[in-house]
Amino acid sequence: MPPAEQLHNAPEFTVSELSQSLKRTVEDTYGHVRVRGEISGFRGAHSSGHCYFALKDESAKIEAVIWKGVHGRMRFKPQEGLEVIATGKLTTYPGSSKYQIVIEALEPAGIGALMALMEERKKKLAAEGLFDEARKQLLPWLPEVIGVVTSPTGAVIRDILHRLEDRFPRRVLVWPVKVQGEGSAEQVAAAIRGFNALPEGGRIPRPDVLIVARGGGSLEDLWSFNEEIVVRAAAESMIPLISAVGHETDITLIDFVADKRAPTPTAAAEMAVPVRSELFVEVADLARRTRACWQRGHENRRNELRAAARALPAASDLLAIPRQRLDSAGASLPRCLKANTHAHFRRFTAAGSKLTLRVLHGQIAQAGHRLTVCGERLGLSARSLLRRRRDRFAGLEVRLRASKLSNAQAQRNAILRQRERTQRLSERAGRALVTLLQRLDARVENSGKLLSALSYRGVLARGFALVRDDSGHPLHSADAIGPGARVEIEFADGRVGATADADRPAAVARRAPVQPKAAAQETKPAQRRVAKPVDQGSLF
């Protein structure tokens, strides 16, 4: 019998049931696995934050996925072409009928992969110019405050403090961080940026130089200082930075971007400050040399002054010729004053002989003639100016008259347009008023119908009756009617009076026996009820 006929009575599976069964079989059989392969098809995180790629070797390939939360916690990030060891759960994806591995941990496949990753990252950052010598800053000669980014519990900080104490004690600010493990790179980058964010003159002093230090270790131990976030934070630092990571043979990417690389943390402390005792000796030597130079210069100036004093002549020799000239000028002064007076008198006499009446009359006649000529010219100018102004005003009058006619016509046209618009608005207002009145009539009619429908008179028309007491208040229950009480019963076609049955027991008989005074007090509030009458009445 063919196999298809043998399974004729076998149970049927839907596609979803078969996919779920295969999913359970794969997950139960394998669970967590470790797979070694090369990353292929990785294009960075998806817009959702998840990462999708494949792991392959020479002859096979398996799809892989890293969820968003796991990818954010990973210290080692996936990259295209990198050989890795992935740890995760094997499962299937029913939507495309394929199996895949959900990666929970990722690590490079050996030291060679780490070095390849480091070289690739080094080339990338170097292409961006982060390692250029032109970007590096000079270290301050004698910093006041030194910032140290390292672990507070290791031997590195003690070595730095001891070396600073021996050479030149300075104030040290320590930013405690993790120097290896998950999250250490983010802490180191945050410490560098935190020191740079301190304000000048704030409560916490801003360091003049930074030291990023860590002891020696393997490449995996020092990998935090190869992370891109640490390198970029060091490159952005406006404070000069000294890199002191590992021993002299240990190389990390932060060494290339730092302003100065120290082979050890102790050497970094030596680079940060000079030796105080040597400075004392140098300052004393400079002071001695300065004092000797000052004394030698003072002695030279004294000798020059003495030589100049010997070369100068006596005061009497310098004033002899000026004194002689003064005596000669004093002797000739009276004779010169008399000659000057005679010369001025001669000039005065010559000028006075020229001032006669005939000359004055001639000057007056000339001035009068000039005045007459100027008056005639002024009159001609005034008449000419008046004529030009009259012609100008005539032209302006013509233009004004034409402009007035044009403006009047424009105003008439505007009035006509406004009148037409007013008529249109009046017609629209009339139509709107008619429409509004129709709507209000419809609302009033609907309200009247609604009022008729809600009126208690409709209830009376269906055979019910409304009972009121002698005050006209509606009665809601039989307990409110006393023996022999007068009531009024309203039907749909009129009202009739009635008297309650005298043999009917009082409403208070249902309760426990009480004194008559107490009964009167209990029924008294019912008699005080006041209902505001309305036009249509109320059943409540």
Protein Blocks (a to p, Z undefined) as FASTA:
>chain_A
ZZklmmmmpccddfklmmmmmmmmmmmmnmpaddddddehiabjafkopacdddddfkbc
cdddddfklmmmpmbdcdehiacdddddddddfknopaddddfbdcdebjklmmmmmmmm
mmmmmmnopmpfklpccddfbdfbdcddddfkbmklmmmmmmmmmmogcddddddddfed
ehklmmmmmmmmmmmmpcghiabdcdfbdcdddddddfklmmmmmpfklmmmmmmpmbdc
dddehjfklccfklmmpmbdcfbfklmmmmmpccfklmmmmmmmmmmmmmmmmmmmmmmm
mmmmmmmmmmpccfklmmmmmmmmmmmmmmmmmmmmmmmmmmmmmmmmmmmmmmcfklmm
mmmmmmmmmmmmmmmmmmmmmmmmmmmmmmmmmmmmmmmmmmmmmmmmmmmmmmmmmmmm
mmmmmmmmmmmmmmmmmmmmmmmmmmmmmmmmmpmklmmmnopacdddfkopacfbfklp
cghiacddddfkbccdddddfklccfklmmccddfklmmmmmmmmmmpccdddfkopaZZ
